[in-house]
Amino acid sequence: MTPKSYSKLIRFLQEELAISPSSIQVALKRSEQDPGPLPMILWQYGLVTLEQLEQIYDWLEAA
């Protein structure tokens, strides 16, 4: 994922799914320690629901 598309994903998370910036920061820090897809990290730590995770992957597929 390029930095530009990464910032678009973060904007989508904040604007469309109302994920708090602090939740996104937690996931970003976790991804540094345990690399993996950001959407999965958000879900694993209970920061998004399964429905939101599906929306994220639908958005990524369409982007």
N, C-alpha and C positions, 0 to 999 in steps of 0.2 A: 504494500500500500504506500503510495507516494505521500509526501508531506501535505500536498495540496488536498488530496482526497481524504487524508486523515483529518485535516481541519474541517472539511465538509461533513465528515462523519460526526465529529464532536459537535458541530453546529446543529446537525440533525438531532442528535441525542438531547441537546439542551432545548431546542425550539419545538420540535415535534413530539418528543416523548417526555419532556419536562424532567429530565434527569439533572440533578443538581451538579453544579461544578465541583463540589467537594466529593461527590460520588465518583465522578469521572477522574478526579485526581487520585483517589484511592486506587481505582482500577489501573491507571497509568503507572503508579508506583509499583503495584503488584506485577504488572507486565514486565517491569525492569528486572525483578527478582525471579520471576517464573514466566519466561516468554510464552506468549500465546495470543490468539486473536482477542482483541479488546472486547468484542461482544460476549465472548465466552467467559472472560474474566468477570465482566459485569454480572453475568448470570450466576456464575459460581459463588460469588460473594453476596448474592441476594440483592444486588443493586438494581436489577431489572427482573421483570416477570418473564415467564416462558412466552407469553403473548408478545411482550415487547421485544424479546429476543427474535422472534419470528419476523416482527416488523423491521427490525434492524437488518436481518439477512435479506428480506424482500427489497429493502431500500438499496442495500449494497449490490444486489443483483441487477437492479434497474439503473444504477448510477454508472 
